[in-house]
Amino acid sequence: MKSTKHEAKRTEILESAFRIWGECRYQSTSLADIAAAHDITKQAIYRYFSSKEKLETAMEERALGIYDAHCAELAAAMEELSGEDLVARYVQDSIEFITRSGRYLGFLSYRYRQSSAEPVHARSHAERFARIARKNADVPGVGLRYLNALVFQEVHRRSTRRNSAGGWEEAWNEGFGSPRIDGPPDFDRVLADAATVDYASFGEDPLMRAVFDTVMEEAGNTVSLGKVARRAGLTKSSLYNYWPSKEAMLTDVLGRQMDLYGEMFADFADRYSRPGDQLFAYLAFLGTFLRRTPEILNYLQRMMSAGVAMPMQHRFLDEGYGRALTRVVDSGFLDLKGYEPVGFLGLVNLASVNEVKHHLSDNTDRLRTEQGLKDLYRLILGGIPALRRTM
């Protein structure tokens, strides 16, 4: 039987691994770095964890235990609440938990981004929360998924001190629509137009395609310039004409892919003159794109697990993806409730991805996915009252 002192040291090393991993942000955790943090040798670590894989497994078990405990406690509290009290408890507890336990959740995200399978824990907890929210607070599934997007956006705003005005309550109860809204968008026309876009051009560049295929095959972390070169039919040395390192390659390729996506969307959104159609174009385009190319979500997850941050360069926002939103904002169609335009666009993107991922996981048909996007639009513009009027 292991001593209390041994277990205490094991836990101390485990917590150091979370801290050091968090500081590196998606980089591989080094046993040598962890050992140095405790002023012991790397070999001494093996007294507590026989391998790096054992350490990562222990980290996953620790993080899952914390996550499961939080979800169980929150679900029990929600069972005793109703209406807006339930919504407020769900949001506040979620914000506090994410803020307090970011290193554990970040590690779980890192682990699961390397797999195409949705985490069973996350799905089962989400289903339980959805049942309680529908029963006790008349919040449908699309509403809870939107609420999750508001939670993450609120965490981000607080971490960057951008919460001086507005908040999730106003967005949830009132929406972002201004009094100048002149009726709903032409949902069916915009969705039909989105279905005609040729998304194949997204993967036509041979080098970008080689990176994509290698990332998908290697699960992100073991991608190398040599593997990409072999897939592209080139020599490794020739790739140095394009990129000085693997990290530069992955970052540059993702940026170029986002620019291409932004250009495709800008051409699509330019078809519409009404602000409502332009705003719904974001949801329709993203929804159709991900339904046609569901592997893109897994690709982005694997890129992030390899340490690549989502680039938000000015060209992507100003010349492509953000151009339609600028027109919508300038029209007076929106009341951003203290949100920056980029923050609002981030909320729209995250909420749309949440909705589409849910339907992809459930293997629902196109019509139900499209209905989910219409309901999401109503939530964004009019808040939960607008959605409840259609239920």
TORLUMVEX-276051 format. One line per field, with one value per residue (C-alpha): residue number from 1; residue in three letters; x, y, z. Coordinates in nm, 4 decimals, padded with zeros to 6 digits. Example, Ala and Ser with C-alpha at 12.3 -4.5 7.8 and 13.67 -1.06 7.14 Angstrom:
<nodes>
seq <- 1:2 .
type <- ALA:SER .
px <- 01.2300:01.3670 .
py <- -00.4500:-00.1060 .
pz <- 00.7800:00.7140 .
</nodes>
This chain:
<nodes>
seq <- 1:2:3:4:5:6:7:8:9:10:11:12:13:14:15:16:17:18:19:20:21:22:23:24:25:26:27:28:29:30:31:32:33:34:35:36:37:38:39:40:41:42:43:44:45:46:47:48:49:50:51:52:53:54:55:56:57:58:59:60:61:62:63:64:65:66:67:68:69:70:71:72:73:74:75:76:77:78:79:80:81:82:83:84:85:86:87:88:89:90:91:92:93:94:95:96:97:98:99:100:101:102:103:104:105:106:107:108:109:110:111:112:113:114:115:116:117:118:119:120:121:122:123:124:125:126:127:128:129:130:131:132:133:134:135:136:137:138:139:140:141:142:143:144:145:146:147:148:149:150:151:152:153:154:155:156:157:158:159:160:161:162:163:164:165:166:167:168:169:170:171:172:173:174:175:176:177:178:179:180:181:182:183:184:185:186:187:188:189:190:191:192:193:194:195:196:197:198:199:200:201:202:203:204:205:206:207:208:209:210:211:212:213:214:215:216:217:218:219:220:221:222:223:224:225:226:227:228:229:230:231:232:233:234:235:236:237:238:239:240:241:242:243:244:245:246:247:248:249:250:251:252:253:254:255:256:257:258:259:260:261:262:263:264:265:266:267:268:269:270:271:272:273:274:275:276:277:278:279:280:281:282:283:284:285:286:287:288:289:290:291:292:293:294:295:296:297:298:299:300:301:302:303:304:305:306:307:308:309:310:311:312:313:314:315:316:317:318:319:320:321:322:323:324:325:326:327:328:329:330:331:332:333:334:335:336:337:338:339:340:341:342:343:344:345:346:347:348:349:350:351:352:353:354:355:356:357:358:359:360:361:362:363:364:365:366:367:368:369:370:371:372:373:374:375:376:377:378:379:380:381:382:383:384:385:386:387:388:389:390:391 .
type <- MET:LYS:SER:THR:LYS:HIS:GLU:ALA:LYS:ARG:THR:GLU:ILE:LEU:GLU:SER:ALA:PHE:ARG:ILE:TRP:GLY:GLU:CYS:ARG:TYR:GLN:SER:THR:SER:LEU:ALA:ASP:ILE:ALA:ALA:ALA:HIS:ASP:ILE:THR:LYS:GLN:ALA:ILE:TYR:ARG:TYR:PHE:SER:SER:LYS:GLU:LYS:LEU:GLU:THR:ALA:MET:GLU:GLU:ARG:ALA:LEU:GLY:ILE:TYR:ASP:ALA:HIS:CYS:ALA:GLU:LEU:ALA:ALA:ALA:MET:GLU:GLU:LEU:SER:GLY:GLU:ASP:LEU:VAL:ALA:ARG:TYR:VAL:GLN:ASP:SER:ILE:GLU:PHE:ILE:THR:ARG:SER:GLY:ARG:TYR:LEU:GLY:PHE:LEU:SER:TYR:ARG:TYR:ARG:GLN:SER:SER:ALA:GLU:PRO:VAL:HIS:ALA:ARG:SER:HIS:ALA:GLU:ARG:PHE:ALA:ARG:ILE:ALA:ARG:LYS:ASN:ALA:ASP:VAL:PRO:GLY:VAL:GLY:LEU:ARG:TYR:LEU:ASN:ALA:LEU:VAL:PHE:GLN:GLU:VAL:HIS:ARG:ARG:SER:THR:ARG:ARG:ASN:SER:ALA:GLY:GLY:TRP:GLU:GLU:ALA:TRP:ASN:GLU:GLY:PHE:GLY:SER:PRO:ARG:ILE:ASP:GLY:PRO:PRO:ASP:PHE:ASP:ARG:VAL:LEU:ALA:ASP:ALA:ALA:THR:VAL:ASP:TYR:ALA:SER:PHE:GLY:GLU:ASP:PRO:LEU:MET:ARG:ALA:VAL:PHE:ASP:THR:VAL:MET:GLU:GLU:ALA:GLY:ASN:THR:VAL:SER:LEU:GLY:LYS:VAL:ALA:ARG:ARG:ALA:GLY:LEU:THR:LYS:SER:SER:LEU:TYR:ASN:TYR:TRP:PRO:SER:LYS:GLU:ALA:MET:LEU:THR:ASP:VAL:LEU:GLY:ARG:GLN:MET:ASP:LEU:TYR:GLY:GLU:MET:PHE:ALA:ASP:PHE:ALA:ASP:ARG:TYR:SER:ARG:PRO:GLY:ASP:GLN:LEU:PHE:ALA:TYR:LEU:ALA:PHE:LEU:GLY:THR:PHE:LEU:ARG:ARG:THR:PRO:GLU:ILE:LEU:ASN:TYR:LEU:GLN:ARG:MET:MET:SER:ALA:GLY:VAL:ALA:MET:PRO:MET:GLN:HIS:ARG:PHE:LEU:ASP:GLU:GLY:TYR:GLY:ARG:ALA:LEU:THR:ARG:VAL:VAL:ASP:SER:GLY:PHE:LEU:ASP:LEU:LYS:GLY:TYR:GLU:PRO:VAL:GLY:PHE:LEU:GLY:LEU:VAL:ASN:LEU:ALA:SER:VAL:ASN:GLU:VAL:LYS:HIS:HIS:LEU:SER:ASP:ASN:THR:ASP:ARG:LEU:ARG:THR:GLU:GLN:GLY:LEU:LYS:ASP:LEU:TYR:ARG:LEU:ILE:LEU:GLY:GLY:ILE:PRO:ALA:LEU:ARG:ARG:THR:MET .
px <- 00.0000:00.1397:00.2055:00.0112:00.3327:00.3721:00.0127:00.0537:00.3658:00.1912:-00.0964:00.1494:00.3249:-00.0101:-00.1164:00.2199:00.1599:-00.1685:00.0004:00.2986:00.0809:-00.1462:00.1450:00.2597:-00.0938:-00.1444:00.2222:00.3331:00.3849:00.7506:00.8385:01.1714:00.9982:00.7725:01.0693:01.2560:00.9588:01.0001:01.3802:01.3981:01.5304:01.3214:01.3899:01.2369:00.9082:00.8839:00.8356:00.4948:00.4110:00.5711:00.5449:00.4292:00.1170:00.0383:00.0765:-00.1598:-00.4107:-00.3972:-00.4454:-00.7493:-00.8989:-00.8392:-00.9945:-01.2926:-01.3546:-01.3653:-01.5898:-01.8295:-01.8567:-01.9418:-02.2057:-02.3674:-02.3833:-02.5206:-02.7844:-02.9036:-02.9358:-03.1249:-03.3755:-03.4805:-03.5170:-03.7460:-03.7788:-03.5199:-03.3760:-03.2690:-03.1197:-02.9274:-02.7899:-02.6826:-02.5006:-02.3359:-02.2180:-02.0872:-01.8964:-01.7428:-01.6494:-01.4853:-01.2946:-01.1847:-01.1102:-00.9799:-00.6591:-00.8562:-01.1080:-00.8293:-00.6506:-00.9703:-01.0237:-00.6677:-00.7217:-01.0532:-00.9425:-00.7175:-01.0198:-01.3177:-01.5495:-01.7549:-01.6764:-01.9392:-01.9210:-01.9919:-02.2799:-02.4498:-02.4235:-02.5524:-02.8530:-02.9314:-02.9077:-03.1280:-03.4019:-03.4079:-03.3994:-03.6902:-03.8983:-03.8318:-03.7652:-03.9249:-03.5843:-03.5616:-03.2417:-03.1425:-03.1844:-02.9484:-02.6906:-02.7120:-02.6831:-02.3573:-02.2229:-02.3191:-02.1393:-01.8112:-01.8353:-01.8981:-01.5916:-01.3857:-01.5222:-01.4466:-01.0955:-01.0261:-01.2061:-01.4639:-01.7716:-01.8197:-02.1589:-02.4224:-02.4039:-02.5493:-02.8811:-02.9640:-02.8627:-03.0724:-03.3825:-03.3817:-03.1593:-02.9366:-03.2067:-03.2780:-03.6203:-03.5240:-03.5813:-03.8142:-03.9327:-03.7675:-03.5076:-03.5957:-03.4840:-03.5628:-03.4017:-03.0762:-03.0594:-03.1301:-02.8587:-02.6113:-02.6757:-02.5580:-02.2154:-01.9232:-01.7347:-01.4947:-01.2575:-01.1715:-00.9459:-00.8122:-00.4656:-00.2329:-00.0142:-00.3114:-00.4719:-00.1536:-00.1481:-00.5161:-00.4764:-00.1637:-00.3252:-00.6274:-00.4138:-00.1642:-00.4133:-00.2266:00.0589:00.2839:00.2562:00.5940:00.7270:00.8574:00.5155:00.3468:00.6179:00.5764:00.1995:00.2411:00.5018:00.7771:01.1061:01.1236:01.3905:01.1589:00.9023:01.1562:01.1031:00.7533:00.7905:01.0843:00.9207:00.6259:00.4646:00.4949:00.3487:00.0419:-00.0244:00.0181:-00.1977:-00.4798:-00.4653:-00.4841:-00.7724:-00.9597:-00.8959:-01.0345:-01.3394:-01.3846:-01.3687:-01.6244:-01.8569:-01.8140:-01.9152:-02.2166:-02.3299:-02.2957:-02.6087:-02.8263:-02.9188:-03.1445:-02.9558:-03.1564:-03.0632:-02.6983:-02.6934:-02.8701:-02.6209:-02.3572:-02.5654:-02.6792:-02.3324:-02.1552:-02.4297:-02.4236:-02.0439:-02.0122:-02.2867:-02.1106:-01.7633:-01.8089:-01.4430:-01.3520:-01.4530:-01.2244:-00.9458:-00.9705:-00.9710:-00.6573:-00.4839:-00.5518:-00.4291:-00.1011:-00.0686:-00.2099:-00.4198:-00.7153:-00.5805:-00.8013:-00.5992:-00.7355:-00.7694:-01.0005:-01.2268:-01.2076:-01.1960:-01.3889:-01.5807:-01.6499:-01.7561:-02.1228:-02.1413:-02.0006:-02.2883:-02.5399:-02.3986:-02.3838:-02.7496:-02.8620:-03.0144:-02.8336:-02.8046:-02.4792:-02.5465:-02.1887:-02.0319:-01.7564:-01.8488:-01.5729:-01.7039:-02.0562:-01.9314:-01.7486:-02.0742:-02.2610:-01.9890:-01.9723:-02.3495:-02.3748:-02.1030:-02.2700:-02.5989:-02.4579:-02.2357:-02.5416:-02.7304:-02.4285:-02.3841:-02.7528:-02.7443:-03.0519:-03.1715:-03.1091:-03.4537:-03.4161:-03.0697:-03.2062:-03.4893:-03.2308:-03.0464:-03.3706:-03.4446:-03.0901:-03.1386:-03.4535:-03.2586:-02.9786:-03.2114:-03.4969:-03.3668:-03.5575:-03.8961:-03.8789:-03.8128:-04.0846:-04.3418:-04.2775:-04.2893 .
py <- 00.0000:00.3373:00.5884:00.9097:01.0990:00.9178:00.9973:01.3609:01.3927:01.2185:01.4676:01.7569:01.6389:01.5899:01.9471:02.0744:01.8910:02.0799:02.4110:02.3551:02.2185:02.5224:02.7627:02.5900:02.5961:02.2872:02.1981:01.8518:01.8289:01.7574:01.5196:01.6979:02.0314:01.8795:01.7210:02.0528:02.2248:01.9886:01.9959:01.6239:01.4160:01.2952:00.9394:01.0220:01.1022:00.7337:00.6472:00.8131:00.7682:00.4838:00.6657:00.9867:00.8054:00.7068:01.0693:01.1915:00.9195:01.0299:01.3899:01.2925:01.0977:01.3913:01.6433:01.4202:01.3702:01.7463:01.7972:01.5163:01.6445:01.9932:01.8648:01.6435:01.9320:02.1746:01.9285:01.8658:02.2406:02.2877:02.0185:02.2398:02.5583:02.6843:02.9678:03.2425:03.1295:02.8059:02.9921:03.2298:02.9451:02.7488:03.0463:03.1762:02.8330:02.7550:03.0841:03.0338:02.6729:02.7524:03.0417:02.8362:02.5101:02.6304:02.4242:02.0996:02.1772:02.2890:01.9583:01.7623:01.9671:01.8920:01.5177:01.5049:01.7217:01.4367:01.2122:01.2449:01.0928:01.3238:01.2774:01.0532:01.2460:01.5809:01.4471:01.2697:01.5762:01.8027:01.5764:01.5811:01.9603:01.9900:01.7707:01.9720:02.3081:02.2097:02.0717:02.3376:02.6531:02.6040:02.6324:02.4153:02.2397:02.5123:02.7629:02.5782:02.5422:02.9175:02.9780:02.7781:03.0108:03.3109:03.1531:03.1094:03.4561:03.6010:03.4200:03.5672:03.9177:03.9047:03.7756:04.0670:04.3241:04.3896:04.3649:04.7327:04.7380:04.4773:04.1119:03.7732:03.8628:04.1352:03.9171:03.6276:03.8257:04.0946:03.9815:04.2006:04.3339:04.7056:04.8692:04.9114:04.5435:04.5289:04.1701:03.8266:03.7345:03.5261:03.2078:02.9649:03.1714:03.2210:02.8502:02.7494:02.9855:02.8426:02.4965:02.6137:02.7396:02.5379:02.4536:02.2233:02.5131:02.5145:02.2130:02.2668:02.4007:02.0931:02.2051:02.3029:01.9697:01.7852:01.9605:01.8829:01.5135:01.4780:01.6470:01.4200:01.1070:01.1929:01.3422:01.6733:01.6197:01.4058:01.6200:01.7062:01.8881:01.5567:01.3867:01.6807:01.6858:01.3143:01.3530:01.6521:01.4715:01.7149:01.7013:01.8172:02.0719:02.2274:02.3066:02.5294:02.7649:02.8145:02.7736:02.7710:02.5229:02.2938:02.5505:02.8222:02.5866:02.4980:02.8591:02.9906:02.7214:02.7732:03.1472:03.0953:02.8540:03.1062:03.3781:03.1522:03.0750:03.4483:03.5266:03.2570:03.3901:03.7538:03.6619:03.4775:03.7575:04.0200:03.8707:04.0323:04.3910:04.3496:04.3414:04.0439:03.8359:03.9381:03.8342:03.5035:03.4399:03.3702:03.0902:02.9462:02.9497:02.7976:02.5404:02.4264:02.4280:02.2058:01.9681:01.9249:01.8971:01.7686:01.6641:02.0350:02.0499:01.7597:01.9164:02.2447:02.0554:01.8673:02.1836:02.3402:02.0295:02.0764:02.4272:02.6355:02.9331:03.0400:03.3413:03.6514:03.8637:04.1938:04.0640:03.7835:04.0216:04.3412:04.2050:03.8821:03.7324:04.0487:04.2685:04.1737:04.2294:04.5816:04.6565:04.5139:04.7195:05.0376:04.9922:05.0272:04.6787:04.5647:04.6792:04.5130:04.5511:04.6548:04.3824:04.4692:04.3757:04.1102:03.9699:03.9569:03.7801:03.5327:03.4639:03.4062:03.1674:02.9717:02.9438:02.8280:02.5661:02.4401:02.4013:02.2282:01.9964:01.8877:01.7931:01.6222:01.4133:01.3222:01.2461:01.4630:01.5488:01.8731:02.0197:01.9819:02.1365:02.4284:02.4731:02.4845:02.7638:02.9600:02.9244:03.0329:03.3472:03.4284:03.3841:03.6118:03.8892:03.8677:03.6588:03.3743:03.5567:03.5648:03.1906:03.1051:03.2904:03.0383:02.7255 .
pz <- 00.0000:-00.1020:00.1743:00.2250:00.1511:-00.1810:-00.2817:-00.1788:-00.3950:-00.6834:-00.6636:-00.6447:-00.9604:-01.1325:-01.0565:-01.1807:-01.5074:-01.5532:-01.4760:-01.7040:-01.9808:-01.9482:-01.9744:-02.2938:-02.4371:-02.6484:-02.6641:-02.5571:-02.1813:-02.1017:-01.8194:-01.7901:-01.7337:-01.4688:-01.2934:-01.2977:-01.1350:-00.8376:-00.8356:-00.8996:-01.1874:-01.4754:-01.3594:-01.0192:-01.1917:-01.2843:-00.9161:-00.9476:-01.3176:-01.5108:-01.8450:-02.0069:-02.1228:-01.7633:-01.6571:-01.9296:-01.8389:-01.4753:-01.5835:-01.7881:-01.4967:-01.2615:-01.5021:-01.5762:-01.2064:-01.1505:-01.4535:-01.3577:-01.0010:-01.1234:-01.3655:-01.1010:-00.8527:-01.1119:-01.2370:-00.8796:-00.8228:-01.1505:-01.0535:-00.7608:-00.9691:-01.2438:-01.4915:-01.4975:-01.1634:-01.3320:-01.6290:-01.4035:-01.1907:-01.4980:-01.6500:-01.3345:-01.2189:-01.5683:-01.5898:-01.2462:-01.3204:-01.6538:-01.4989:-01.1989:-01.3786:-01.7124:-01.6970:-01.6475:-01.9200:-02.1511:-02.1054:-02.1755:-02.4907:-02.5963:-02.5451:-02.7267:-03.0168:-03.1242:-03.1803:-03.4131:-03.1532:-02.9328:-02.5624:-02.4023:-02.0756:-02.2376:-02.4407:-02.1502:-01.9269:-02.2052:-02.2571:-01.8841:-01.8661:-02.1751:-02.0249:-01.7010:-01.8806:-02.1052:-01.8172:-01.5541:-01.7552:-02.0975:-02.2650:-02.5782:-02.6829:-02.9277:-02.6447:-02.4133:-02.6884:-02.7508:-02.3779:-02.3812:-02.6510:-02.4372:-02.1399:-02.3281:-02.4779:-02.1313:-01.9944:-02.2771:-02.2226:-01.8522:-01.9109:-02.1465:-01.9265:-02.1966:-01.9793:-01.8985:-02.0700:-02.1361:-02.0488:-02.1169:-01.9443:-02.1976:-02.4906:-02.3565:-02.2645:-02.5337:-02.8195:-03.0328:-03.2637:-03.2787:-03.3344:-03.7016:-03.7867:-04.0869:-04.0661:-04.0767:-04.3369:-04.6380:-04.4621:-04.7418:-05.0159:-04.8216:-04.7305:-05.0912:-05.2143:-04.9615:-05.1021:-05.4473:-05.3333:-05.4699:-05.1513:-05.3387:-05.4080:-05.0369:-05.0903:-05.4423:-05.3531:-05.3583:-05.0662:-04.8496:-04.9355:-04.8397:-04.5020:-04.4479:-04.5315:-04.3168:-04.0159:-04.0453:-04.0804:-03.8067:-03.5552:-03.5550:-03.3116:-03.5315:-03.8446:-03.9948:-04.2992:-04.4296:-04.4135:-04.5863:-04.8536:-04.9289:-04.9599:-05.1911:-05.4034:-05.3074:-05.1205:-04.7604:-04.8519:-05.1118:-04.8428:-04.6723:-04.9659:-04.8273:-04.4495:-04.2055:-03.9672:-03.9107:-03.6807:-03.9444:-04.2045:-03.9969:-03.8968:-04.2508:-04.4085:-04.1590:-04.2214:-04.5971:-04.5577:-04.3436:-04.6010:-04.8723:-04.6594:-04.5962:-04.9672:-05.0457:-04.7778:-04.8869:-05.2431:-05.1019:-04.8676:-05.1425:-05.3002:-05.0338:-04.9601:-04.6545:-04.3212:-04.1932:-04.4969:-04.4586:-04.0933:-04.1526:-04.4338:-04.1655:-04.0156:-04.3484:-04.5063:-04.2055:-04.1529:-04.5140:-04.5289:-04.2207:-04.3321:-04.6672:-04.5125:-04.1539:-04.1386:-04.1247:-03.7578:-03.6750:-03.8804:-03.6860:-03.3574:-03.4555:-03.5708:-03.2309:-03.0506:-03.2403:-03.0957:-03.3822:-03.2737:-03.4850:-03.6794:-03.6879:-03.9249:-04.0576:-04.4129:-04.3035:-04.1112:-04.3162:-04.6693:-04.6279:-04.3432:-04.1439:-04.4344:-04.4277:-04.0515:-04.0981:-04.3341:-04.0875:-03.8004:-04.0099:-04.1056:-03.7429:-03.7565:-03.4411:-03.0822:-02.9789:-02.6028:-02.5297:-02.7458:-02.9886:-03.3490:-03.3522:-03.0231:-03.1607:-03.4726:-03.2487:-03.0641:-03.3920:-03.5108:-03.1857:-03.1568:-03.5187:-03.4739:-03.1529:-03.3358:-03.6417:-03.4325:-03.2358:-03.5509:-03.7055:-03.3894:-03.3919:-03.7661:-03.8106:-04.1585:-04.3431:-04.2706:-03.8931:-03.9065:-04.1058:-03.8582:-03.5806:-03.7639:-03.8080:-03.4365:-03.3554:-03.5643:-03.3656:-03.0422:-03.1590:-03.2724:-03.0208:-02.7300:-02.5671:-02.5824:-02.9619:-02.9786:-02.7270:-02.9393:-03.2176:-03.0005 .
</nodes>
